[in-house]
Amino acid sequence: MLKHMTVIVAGIIAILYLLNIGVGIIELIPDNVPFVGNLDEGGAALVLIMCLRYFGMDVSRLFEREKP
């Protein structure tokens, strides 16, 4: 039960970070830093994808081709 709650909280934090509700004030790495500015958003997206996969929603398969 604790593991489920931890994954849910991590997913909610990732969604809120990606929605940028802090209007750029709360940011781990500022976006104007060359080469690494968007790594924090990429990390938040990765956390969100892993949380969805934990609950059975594998969004990484959305872009696979169907075999004929």
mmCIF file of the N, C-alpha and C atoms, coordinates in Angstrom:
data_MODEL
# 
_entry.id   MODEL 
# 
loop_
_atom_site.group_PDB 
_atom_site.id 
_atom_site.type_symbol 
_atom_site.label_atom_id 
_atom_site.label_alt_id 
_atom_site.label_comp_id 
_atom_site.label_asym_id 
_atom_site.label_entity_id 
_atom_site.label_seq_id 
_atom_site.pdbx_PDB_ins_code 
_atom_site.Cartn_x 
_atom_site.Cartn_y 
_atom_site.Cartn_z 
_atom_site.occupancy 
_atom_site.B_iso_or_equiv 
_atom_site.pdbx_formal_charge 
_atom_site.auth_seq_id 
_atom_site.auth_comp_id 
_atom_site.auth_asym_id 
_atom_site.auth_atom_id 
_atom_site.pdbx_PDB_model_num 
ATOM 1   N N  . MET A 1 1  ? 0.818  -1.195 0.000   1.00 0.00 ? 1  MET A N  1 
ATOM 2   C CA . MET A 1 1  ? 0.000  0.000  0.000   1.00 0.00 ? 1  MET A CA 1 
ATOM 3   C C  . MET A 1 1  ? 0.867  1.266  0.000   1.00 0.00 ? 1  MET A C  1 
ATOM 4   N N  . LEU A 1 2  ? 1.939  1.247  0.802   1.00 0.00 ? 2  LEU A N  1 
ATOM 5   C CA . LEU A 1 2  ? 2.826  2.405  0.860   1.00 0.00 ? 2  LEU A CA 1 
ATOM 6   C C  . LEU A 1 2  ? 3.521  2.628  -0.482  1.00 0.00 ? 2  LEU A C  1 
ATOM 7   N N  . LYS A 1 3  ? 3.860  1.521  -1.170  1.00 0.00 ? 3  LYS A N  1 
ATOM 8   C CA . LYS A 1 3  ? 4.515  1.637  -2.468  1.00 0.00 ? 3  LYS A CA 1 
ATOM 9   C C  . LYS A 1 3  ? 3.578  2.274  -3.491  1.00 0.00 ? 3  LYS A C  1 
ATOM 10  N N  . HIS A 1 4  ? 2.297  1.887  -3.467  1.00 0.00 ? 4  HIS A N  1 
ATOM 11  C CA . HIS A 1 4  ? 1.320  2.482  -4.380  1.00 0.00 ? 4  HIS A CA 1 
ATOM 12  C C  . HIS A 1 4  ? 1.182  3.979  -4.135  1.00 0.00 ? 4  HIS A C  1 
ATOM 13  N N  . MET A 1 5  ? 1.118  4.364  -2.877  1.00 0.00 ? 5  MET A N  1 
ATOM 14  C CA . MET A 1 5  ? 0.971  5.784  -2.543  1.00 0.00 ? 5  MET A CA 1 
ATOM 15  C C  . MET A 1 5  ? 2.207  6.574  -2.963  1.00 0.00 ? 5  MET A C  1 
ATOM 16  N N  . THR A 1 6  ? 3.381  5.988  -2.807  1.00 0.00 ? 6  THR A N  1 
ATOM 17  C CA . THR A 1 6  ? 4.609  6.666  -3.210  1.00 0.00 ? 6  THR A CA 1 
ATOM 18  C C  . THR A 1 6  ? 4.624  6.898  -4.720  1.00 0.00 ? 6  THR A C  1 
ATOM 19  N N  . VAL A 1 7  ? 4.195  5.897  -5.479  1.00 0.00 ? 7  VAL A N  1 
ATOM 20  C CA . VAL A 1 7  ? 4.162  6.026  -6.938  1.00 0.00 ? 7  VAL A CA 1 
ATOM 21  C C  . VAL A 1 7  ? 3.117  7.059  -7.347  1.00 0.00 ? 7  VAL A C  1 
ATOM 22  N N  . ILE A 1 8  ? 1.972  7.074  -6.694  1.00 0.00 ? 8  ILE A N  1 
ATOM 23  C CA . ILE A 1 8  ? 0.926  8.056  -7.005  1.00 0.00 ? 8  ILE A CA 1 
ATOM 24  C C  . ILE A 1 8  ? 1.419  9.472  -6.715  1.00 0.00 ? 8  ILE A C  1 
ATOM 25  N N  . VAL A 1 9  ? 2.050  9.672  -5.575  1.00 0.00 ? 9  VAL A N  1 
ATOM 26  C CA . VAL A 1 9  ? 2.566  11.000 -5.216  1.00 0.00 ? 9  VAL A CA 1 
ATOM 27  C C  . VAL A 1 9  ? 3.644  11.442 -6.200  1.00 0.00 ? 9  VAL A C  1 
ATOM 28  N N  . ALA A 1 10 ? 4.535  10.538 -6.576  1.00 0.00 ? 10 ALA A N  1 
ATOM 29  C CA . ALA A 1 10 ? 5.573  10.877 -7.550  1.00 0.00 ? 10 ALA A CA 1 
ATOM 30  C C  . ALA A 1 10 ? 4.955  11.262 -8.889  1.00 0.00 ? 10 ALA A C  1 
ATOM 31  N N  . GLY A 1 11 ? 3.914  10.551 -9.309  1.00 0.00 ? 11 GLY A N  1 
ATOM 32  C CA . GLY A 1 11 ? 3.232  10.886 -10.560 1.00 0.00 ? 11 GLY A CA 1 
ATOM 33  C C  . GLY A 1 11 ? 2.557  12.241 -10.505 1.00 0.00 ? 11 GLY A C  1 
ATOM 34  N N  . ILE A 1 12 ? 1.926  12.548 -9.392  1.00 0.00 ? 12 ILE A N  1 
ATOM 35  C CA . ILE A 1 12 ? 1.257  13.851 -9.238  1.00 0.00 ? 12 ILE A CA 1 
ATOM 36  C C  . ILE A 1 12 ? 2.275  14.986 -9.245  1.00 0.00 ? 12 ILE A C  1 
ATOM 37  N N  . ILE A 1 13 ? 3.393  14.786 -8.550  1.00 0.00 ? 13 ILE A N  1 
ATOM 38  C CA . ILE A 1 13 ? 4.438  15.815 -8.548  1.00 0.00 ? 13 ILE A CA 1 
ATOM 39  C C  . ILE A 1 13 ? 4.991  16.015 -9.957  1.00 0.00 ? 13 ILE A C  1 
ATOM 40  N N  . ALA A 1 14 ? 5.184  14.925 -10.702 1.00 0.00 ? 14 ALA A N  1 
ATOM 41  C CA . ALA A 1 14 ? 5.695  15.031 -12.073 1.00 0.00 ? 14 ALA A CA 1 
ATOM 42  C C  . ALA A 1 14 ? 4.710  15.776 -12.966 1.00 0.00 ? 14 ALA A C  1 
ATOM 43  N N  . ILE A 1 15 ? 3.421  15.481 -12.830 1.00 0.00 ? 15 ILE A N  1 
ATOM 44  C CA . ILE A 1 15 ? 2.403  16.178 -13.636 1.00 0.00 ? 15 ILE A CA 1 
ATOM 45  C C  . ILE A 1 15 ? 2.401  17.662 -13.311 1.00 0.00 ? 15 ILE A C  1 
ATOM 46  N N  . LEU A 1 16 ? 2.424  17.992 -12.031 1.00 0.00 ? 16 LEU A N  1 
ATOM 47  C CA . LEU A 1 16 ? 2.403  19.402 -11.640 1.00 0.00 ? 16 LEU A CA 1 
ATOM 48  C C  . LEU A 1 16 ? 3.661  20.127 -12.119 1.00 0.00 ? 16 LEU A C  1 
ATOM 49  N N  . TYR A 1 17 ? 4.800  19.454 -12.079 1.00 0.00 ? 17 TYR A N  1 
ATOM 50  C CA . TYR A 1 17 ? 6.038  20.066 -12.557 1.00 0.00 ? 17 TYR A CA 1 
ATOM 51  C C  . TYR A 1 17 ? 5.977  20.306 -14.063 1.00 0.00 ? 17 TYR A C  1 
ATOM 52  N N  . LEU A 1 18 ? 5.427  19.349 -14.795 1.00 0.00 ? 18 LEU A N  1 
ATOM 53  C CA . LEU A 1 18 ? 5.330  19.503 -16.248 1.00 0.00 ? 18 LEU A CA 1 
ATOM 54  C C  . LEU A 1 18 ? 4.292  20.540 -16.653 1.00 0.00 ? 18 LEU A C  1 
ATOM 55  N N  . LEU A 1 19 ? 3.237  20.692 -15.860 1.00 0.00 ? 19 LEU A N  1 
ATOM 56  C CA . LEU A 1 19 ? 2.233  21.714 -16.154 1.00 0.00 ? 19 LEU A CA 1 
ATOM 57  C C  . LEU A 1 19 ? 2.738  23.119 -15.834 1.00 0.00 ? 19 LEU A C  1 
ATOM 58  N N  . ASN A 1 20 ? 3.838  23.205 -15.113 1.00 0.00 ? 20 ASN A N  1 
ATOM 59  C CA . ASN A 1 20 ? 4.502  24.468 -14.814 1.00 0.00 ? 20 ASN A CA 1 
ATOM 60  C C  . ASN A 1 20 ? 3.572  25.433 -14.071 1.00 0.00 ? 20 ASN A C  1 
ATOM 61  N N  . ILE A 1 21 ? 2.960  24.920 -13.007 1.00 0.00 ? 21 ILE A N  1 
ATOM 62  C CA . ILE A 1 21 ? 2.035  25.769 -12.259 1.00 0.00 ? 21 ILE A CA 1 
ATOM 63  C C  . ILE A 1 21 ? 2.757  26.873 -11.492 1.00 0.00 ? 21 ILE A C  1 
ATOM 64  N N  . GLY A 1 22 ? 4.056  26.753 -11.308 1.00 0.00 ? 22 GLY A N  1 
ATOM 65  C CA . GLY A 1 22 ? 4.839  27.788 -10.645 1.00 0.00 ? 22 GLY A CA 1 
ATOM 66  C C  . GLY A 1 22 ? 5.285  28.879 -11.592 1.00 0.00 ? 22 GLY A C  1 
ATOM 67  N N  . VAL A 1 23 ? 4.865  28.823 -12.844 1.00 0.00 ? 23 VAL A N  1 
ATOM 68  C CA . VAL A 1 23 ? 5.165  29.801 -13.885 1.00 0.00 ? 23 VAL A CA 1 
ATOM 69  C C  . VAL A 1 23 ? 6.667  30.042 -14.013 1.00 0.00 ? 23 VAL A C  1 
ATOM 70  N N  . GLY A 1 24 ? 7.435  28.984 -13.881 1.00 0.00 ? 24 GLY A N  1 
ATOM 71  C CA . GLY A 1 24 ? 8.875  29.077 -14.065 1.00 0.00 ? 24 GLY A CA 1 
ATOM 72  C C  . GLY A 1 24 ? 9.640  29.563 -12.852 1.00 0.00 ? 24 GLY A C  1 
ATOM 73  N N  . ILE A 1 25 ? 8.945  29.926 -11.784 1.00 0.00 ? 25 ILE A N  1 
ATOM 74  C CA . ILE A 1 25 ? 9.637  30.379 -10.573 1.00 0.00 ? 25 ILE A CA 1 
ATOM 75  C C  . ILE A 1 25 ? 10.260 29.195 -9.847  1.00 0.00 ? 25 ILE A C  1 
ATOM 76  N N  . ILE A 1 26 ? 9.503  28.089 -9.761  1.00 0.00 ? 26 ILE A N  1 
ATOM 77  C CA . ILE A 1 26 ? 10.006 26.876 -9.127  1.00 0.00 ? 26 ILE A CA 1 
ATOM 78  C C  . ILE A 1 26 ? 10.540 25.972 -10.227 1.00 0.00 ? 26 ILE A C  1 
ATOM 79  N N  . GLU A 1 27 ? 11.857 25.936 -10.365 1.00 0.00 ? 27 GLU A N  1 
ATOM 80  C CA . GLU A 1 27 ? 12.463 25.126 -11.404 1.00 0.00 ? 27 GLU A CA 1 
ATOM 81  C C  . GLU A 1 27 ? 13.800 24.615 -10.898 1.00 0.00 ? 27 GLU A C  1 
ATOM 82  N N  . LEU A 1 28 ? 14.074 23.342 -11.111 1.00 0.00 ? 28 LEU A N  1 
ATOM 83  C CA . LEU A 1 28 ? 15.336 22.778 -10.633 1.00 0.00 ? 28 LEU A CA 1 
ATOM 84  C C  . LEU A 1 28 ? 16.520 23.293 -11.429 1.00 0.00 ? 28 LEU A C  1 
ATOM 85  N N  . ILE A 1 29 ? 16.387 23.295 -12.752 1.00 0.00 ? 29 ILE A N  1 
ATOM 86  C CA . ILE A 1 29 ? 17.432 23.809 -13.633 1.00 0.00 ? 29 ILE A CA 1 
ATOM 87  C C  . ILE A 1 29 ? 16.776 24.856 -14.536 1.00 0.00 ? 29 ILE A C  1 
ATOM 88  N N  . PRO A 1 30 ? 17.228 26.100 -14.522 1.00 0.00 ? 30 PRO A N  1 
ATOM 89  C CA . PRO A 1 30 ? 16.622 27.117 -15.399 1.00 0.00 ? 30 PRO A CA 1 
ATOM 90  C C  . PRO A 1 30 ? 16.740 26.716 -16.871 1.00 0.00 ? 30 PRO A C  1 
ATOM 91  N N  . ASP A 1 31 ? 15.702 26.994 -17.654 1.00 0.00 ? 31 ASP A N  1 
ATOM 92  C CA . ASP A 1 31 ? 15.675 26.577 -19.055 1.00 0.00 ? 31 ASP A CA 1 
ATOM 93  C C  . ASP A 1 31 ? 16.688 27.317 -19.918 1.00 0.00 ? 31 ASP A C  1 
ATOM 94  N N  . ASN A 1 32 ? 17.176 28.449 -19.476 1.00 0.00 ? 32 ASN A N  1 
ATOM 95  C CA . ASN A 1 32 ? 18.119 29.194 -20.307 1.00 0.00 ? 32 ASN A CA 1 
ATOM 96  C C  . ASN A 1 32 ? 19.570 28.759 -20.120 1.00 0.00 ? 32 ASN A C  1 
ATOM 97  N N  . VAL A 1 33 ? 19.808 27.712 -19.319 1.00 0.00 ? 33 VAL A N  1 
ATOM 98  C CA . VAL A 1 33 ? 21.155 27.170 -19.178 1.00 0.00 ? 33 VAL A CA 1 
ATOM 99  C C  . VAL A 1 33 ? 21.441 26.293 -20.404 1.00 0.00 ? 33 VAL A C  1 
ATOM 100 N N  . PRO A 1 34 ? 22.493 26.609 -21.165 1.00 0.00 ? 34 PRO A N  1 
ATOM 101 C CA . PRO A 1 34 ? 22.754 25.846 -22.391 1.00 0.00 ? 34 PRO A CA 1 
ATOM 102 C C  . PRO A 1 34 ? 22.991 24.356 -22.133 1.00 0.00 ? 34 PRO A C  1 
ATOM 103 N N  . PHE A 1 35 ? 22.460 23.539 -23.000 1.00 0.00 ? 35 PHE A N  1 
ATOM 104 C CA . PHE A 1 35 ? 22.639 22.088 -23.060 1.00 0.00 ? 35 PHE A CA 1 
ATOM 105 C C  . PHE A 1 35 ? 21.937 21.301 -21.958 1.00 0.00 ? 35 PHE A C  1 
ATOM 106 N N  . VAL A 1 36 ? 21.720 21.867 -20.803 1.00 0.00 ? 36 VAL A N  1 
ATOM 107 C CA . VAL A 1 36 ? 21.109 21.107 -19.712 1.00 0.00 ? 36 VAL A CA 1 
ATOM 108 C C  . VAL A 1 36 ? 19.814 21.742 -19.199 1.00 0.00 ? 36 VAL A C  1 
ATOM 109 N N  . GLY A 1 37 ? 19.360 22.792 -19.851 1.00 0.00 ? 37 GLY A N  1 
ATOM 110 C CA . GLY A 1 37 ? 18.211 23.536 -19.363 1.00 0.00 ? 37 GLY A CA 1 
ATOM 111 C C  . GLY A 1 37 ? 16.915 22.751 -19.296 1.00 0.00 ? 37 GLY A C  1 
ATOM 112 N N  . ASN A 1 38 ? 16.745 21.787 -20.164 1.00 0.00 ? 38 ASN A N  1 
ATOM 113 C CA . ASN A 1 38 ? 15.498 21.034 -20.194 1.00 0.00 ? 38 ASN A CA 1 
ATOM 114 C C  . ASN A 1 38 ? 15.615 19.633 -19.607 1.00 0.00 ? 38 ASN A C  1 
ATOM 115 N N  . LEU A 1 39 ? 16.700 19.336 -18.953 1.00 0.00 ? 39 LEU A N  1 
ATOM 116 C CA . LEU A 1 39 ? 16.868 18.004 -18.367 1.00 0.00 ? 39 LEU A CA 1 
ATOM 117 C C  . LEU A 1 39 ? 15.889 17.754 -17.231 1.00 0.00 ? 39 LEU A C  1 
ATOM 118 N N  . ASP A 1 40 ? 15.523 18.774 -16.480 1.00 0.00 ? 40 ASP A N  1 
ATOM 119 C CA . ASP A 1 40 ? 14.587 18.565 -15.380 1.00 0.00 ? 40 ASP A CA 1 
ATOM 120 C C  . ASP A 1 40 ? 13.196 18.216 -15.889 1.00 0.00 ? 40 ASP A C  1 
ATOM 121 N N  . GLU A 1 41 ? 12.764 18.833 -16.991 1.00 0.00 ? 41 GLU A N  1 
ATOM 122 C CA . GLU A 1 41 ? 11.481 18.462 -17.583 1.00 0.00 ? 41 GLU A CA 1 
ATOM 123 C C  . GLU A 1 41 ? 11.525 17.049 -18.157 1.00 0.00 ? 41 GLU A C  1 
ATOM 124 N N  . GLY A 1 42 ? 12.655 16.693 -18.752 1.00 0.00 ? 42 GLY A N  1 
ATOM 125 C CA . GLY A 1 42 ? 12.815 15.323 -19.256 1.00 0.00 ? 42 GLY A CA 1 
ATOM 126 C C  . GLY A 1 42 ? 12.764 14.304 -18.139 1.00 0.00 ? 42 GLY A C  1 
ATOM 127 N N  . GLY A 1 43 ? 13.381 14.626 -17.013 1.00 0.00 ? 43 GLY A N  1 
ATOM 128 C CA . GLY A 1 43 ? 13.338 13.735 -15.848 1.00 0.00 ? 43 GLY A CA 1 
ATOM 129 C C  . GLY A 1 43 ? 11.932 13.598 -15.292 1.00 0.00 ? 43 GLY A C  1 
ATOM 130 N N  . ALA A 1 44 ? 11.192 14.707 -15.253 1.00 0.00 ? 44 ALA A N  1 
ATOM 131 C CA . ALA A 1 44 ? 9.808  14.656 -14.768 1.00 0.00 ? 44 ALA A CA 1 
ATOM 132 C C  . ALA A 1 44 ? 8.942  13.817 -15.718 1.00 0.00 ? 44 ALA A C  1 
ATOM 133 N N  . ALA A 1 45 ? 9.171  13.947 -17.021 1.00 0.00 ? 45 ALA A N  1 
ATOM 134 C CA . ALA A 1 45 ? 8.428  13.138 -17.982 1.00 0.00 ? 45 ALA A CA 1 
ATOM 135 C C  . ALA A 1 45 ? 8.753  11.662 -17.816 1.00 0.00 ? 45 ALA A C  1 
ATOM 136 N N  . LEU A 1 46 ? 10.016 11.354 -17.568 1.00 0.00 ? 46 LEU A N  1 
ATOM 137 C CA . LEU A 1 46 ? 10.424 9.970  -17.346 1.00 0.00 ? 46 LEU A CA 1 
ATOM 138 C C  . LEU A 1 46 ? 9.765  9.396  -16.091 1.00 0.00 ? 46 LEU A C  1 
ATOM 139 N N  . VAL A 1 47 ? 9.729  10.178 -15.025 1.00 0.00 ? 47 VAL A N  1 
ATOM 140 C CA . VAL A 1 47 ? 9.061  9.724  -13.794 1.00 0.00 ? 47 VAL A CA 1 
ATOM 141 C C  . VAL A 1 47 ? 7.584  9.468  -14.048 1.00 0.00 ? 47 VAL A C  1 
ATOM 142 N N  . LEU A 1 48 ? 6.930  10.354 -14.794 1.00 0.00 ? 48 LEU A N  1 
ATOM 143 C CA . LEU A 1 48 ? 5.513  10.176 -15.101 1.00 0.00 ? 48 LEU A CA 1 
ATOM 144 C C  . LEU A 1 48 ? 5.275  8.921  -15.932 1.00 0.00 ? 48 LEU A C  1 
ATOM 145 N N  . ILE A 1 49 ? 6.110  8.679  -16.941 1.00 0.00 ? 49 ILE A N  1 
ATOM 146 C CA . ILE A 1 49 ? 5.971  7.481  -17.772 1.00 0.00 ? 49 ILE A CA 1 
ATOM 147 C C  . ILE A 1 49 ? 6.162  6.221  -16.936 1.00 0.00 ? 49 ILE A C  1 
ATOM 148 N N  . MET A 1 50 ? 7.133  6.231  -16.038 1.00 0.00 ? 50 MET A N  1 
ATOM 149 C CA . MET A 1 50 ? 7.371  5.063  -15.187 1.00 0.00 ? 50 MET A CA 1 
ATOM 150 C C  . MET A 1 50 ? 6.219  4.840  -14.202 1.00 0.00 ? 50 MET A C  1 
ATOM 151 N N  . CYS A 1 51 ? 5.631  5.913  -13.697 1.00 0.00 ? 51 CYS A N  1 
ATOM 152 C CA . CYS A 1 51 ? 4.471  5.778  -12.799 1.00 0.00 ? 51 CYS A CA 1 
ATOM 153 C C  . CYS A 1 51 ? 3.279  5.187  -13.544 1.00 0.00 ? 51 CYS A C  1 
ATOM 154 N N  . LEU A 1 52 ? 3.056  5.646  -14.766 1.00 0.00 ? 52 LEU A N  1 
ATOM 155 C CA . LEU A 1 52 ? 1.957  5.094  -15.565 1.00 0.00 ? 52 LEU A CA 1 
ATOM 156 C C  . LEU A 1 52 ? 2.200  3.621  -15.876 1.00 0.00 ? 52 LEU A C  1 
ATOM 157 N N  . ARG A 1 53 ? 3.444  3.266  -16.175 1.00 0.00 ? 53 ARG A N  1 
ATOM 158 C CA . ARG A 1 53 ? 3.780  1.875  -16.457 1.00 0.00 ? 53 ARG A CA 1 
ATOM 159 C C  . ARG A 1 53 ? 3.571  0.992  -15.225 1.00 0.00 ? 53 ARG A C  1 
ATOM 160 N N  . TYR A 1 54 ? 3.853  1.530  -14.047 1.00 0.00 ? 54 TYR A N  1 
ATOM 161 C CA . TYR A 1 54 ? 3.655  0.786  -12.796 1.00 0.00 ? 54 TYR A CA 1 
ATOM 162 C C  . TYR A 1 54 ? 2.193  0.369  -12.645 1.00 0.00 ? 54 TYR A C  1 
ATOM 163 N N  . PHE A 1 55 ? 1.279  1.229  -13.089 1.00 0.00 ? 55 PHE A N  1 
ATOM 164 C CA . PHE A 1 55 ? -0.149 0.932  -12.981 1.00 0.00 ? 55 PHE A CA 1 
ATOM 165 C C  . PHE A 1 55 ? -0.721 0.303  -14.246 1.00 0.00 ? 55 PHE A C  1 
ATOM 166 N N  . GLY A 1 56 ? 0.130  -0.169 -15.153 1.00 0.00 ? 56 GLY A N  1 
ATOM 167 C CA . GLY A 1 56 ? -0.337 -0.940 -16.300 1.00 0.00 ? 56 GLY A CA 1 
ATOM 168 C C  . GLY A 1 56 ? -0.620 -0.147 -17.553 1.00 0.00 ? 56 GLY A C  1 
ATOM 169 N N  . MET A 1 57 ? -0.316 1.127  -17.579 1.00 0.00 ? 57 MET A N  1 
ATOM 170 C CA . MET A 1 57 ? -0.536 1.952  -18.773 1.00 0.00 ? 57 MET A CA 1 
ATOM 171 C C  . MET A 1 57 ? 0.805  2.206  -19.437 1.00 0.00 ? 57 MET A C  1 
ATOM 172 N N  . ASP A 1 58 ? 1.175  1.356  -20.381 1.00 0.00 ? 58 ASP A N  1 
ATOM 173 C CA . ASP A 1 58 ? 2.480  1.455  -21.033 1.00 0.00 ? 58 ASP A CA 1 
ATOM 174 C C  . ASP A 1 58 ? 2.375  2.393  -22.230 1.00 0.00 ? 58 ASP A C  1 
ATOM 175 N N  . VAL A 1 59 ? 2.623  3.687  -21.996 1.00 0.00 ? 59 VAL A N  1 
ATOM 176 C CA . VAL A 1 59 ? 2.501  4.670  -23.066 1.00 0.00 ? 59 VAL A CA 1 
ATOM 177 C C  . VAL A 1 59 ? 3.671  4.604  -24.042 1.00 0.00 ? 59 VAL A C  1 
ATOM 178 N N  . SER A 1 60 ? 4.713  3.866  -23.719 1.00 0.00 ? 60 SER A N  1 
ATOM 179 C CA . SER A 1 60 ? 5.839  3.753  -24.647 1.00 0.00 ? 60 SER A CA 1 
ATOM 180 C C  . SER A 1 60 ? 5.470  2.922  -25.872 1.00 0.00 ? 60 SER A C  1 
ATOM 181 N N  . ARG A 1 61 ? 4.396  2.191  -25.806 1.00 0.00 ? 61 ARG A N  1 
ATOM 182 C CA . ARG A 1 61 ? 3.970  1.377  -26.948 1.00 0.00 ? 61 ARG A CA 1 
ATOM 183 C C  . ARG A 1 61 ? 3.019  2.116  -27.897 1.00 0.00 ? 61 ARG A C  1 
ATOM 184 N N  . LEU A 1 62 ? 2.739  3.371  -27.636 1.00 0.00 ? 62 LEU A N  1 
ATOM 185 C CA . LEU A 1 62 ? 1.830  4.121  -28.488 1.00 0.00 ? 62 LEU A CA 1 
ATOM 186 C C  . LEU A 1 62 ? 2.375  4.316  -29.907 1.00 0.00 ? 62 LEU A C  1 
ATOM 187 N N  . PHE A 1 63 ? 3.677  4.360  -30.057 1.00 0.00 ? 63 PHE A N  1 
ATOM 188 C CA . PHE A 1 63 ? 4.279  4.668  -31.338 1.00 0.00 ? 63 PHE A CA 1 
ATOM 189 C C  . PHE A 1 63 ? 4.852  3.454  -32.052 1.00 0.00 ? 63 PHE A C  1 
ATOM 190 N N  . GLU A 1 64 ? 4.530  2.265  -31.603 1.00 0.00 ? 64 GLU A N  1 
ATOM 191 C CA . GLU A 1 64 ? 4.997  1.060  -32.293 1.00 0.00 ? 64 GLU A CA 1 
ATOM 192 C C  . GLU A 1 64 ? 4.086  0.766  -33.473 1.00 0.00 ? 64 GLU A C  1 
ATOM 193 N N  . ARG A 1 65 ? 4.694  0.261  -34.525 1.00 0.00 ? 65 ARG A N  1 
ATOM 194 C CA . ARG A 1 65 ? 3.917  -0.145 -35.697 1.00 0.00 ? 65 ARG A CA 1 
ATOM 195 C C  . ARG A 1 65 ? 3.293  -1.512 -35.456 1.00 0.00 ? 65 ARG A C  1 
ATOM 196 N N  . GLU A 1 66 ? 2.124  -1.662 -36.013 1.00 0.00 ? 66 GLU A N  1 
ATOM 197 C CA . GLU A 1 66 ? 1.492  -2.982 -35.959 1.00 0.00 ? 66 GLU A CA 1 
ATOM 198 C C  . GLU A 1 66 ? 2.128  -3.859 -37.029 1.00 0.00 ? 66 GLU A C  1 
ATOM 199 N N  . LYS A 1 67 ? 2.398  -5.093 -36.673 1.00 0.00 ? 67 LYS A N  1 
ATOM 200 C CA . LYS A 1 67 ? 3.008  -6.015 -37.619 1.00 0.00 ? 67 LYS A CA 1 
ATOM 201 C C  . LYS A 1 67 ? 1.930  -6.537 -38.575 1.00 0.00 ? 67 LYS A C  1 
ATOM 202 N N  . PRO A 1 68 ? 2.265  -6.577 -39.872 1.00 0.00 ? 68 PRO A N  1 
ATOM 203 C CA . PRO A 1 68 ? 1.268  -7.034 -40.860 1.00 0.00 ? 68 PRO A CA 1 
ATOM 204 C C  . PRO A 1 68 ? 0.957  -8.507 -40.766 1.00 0.00 ? 68 PRO A C  1 
# 
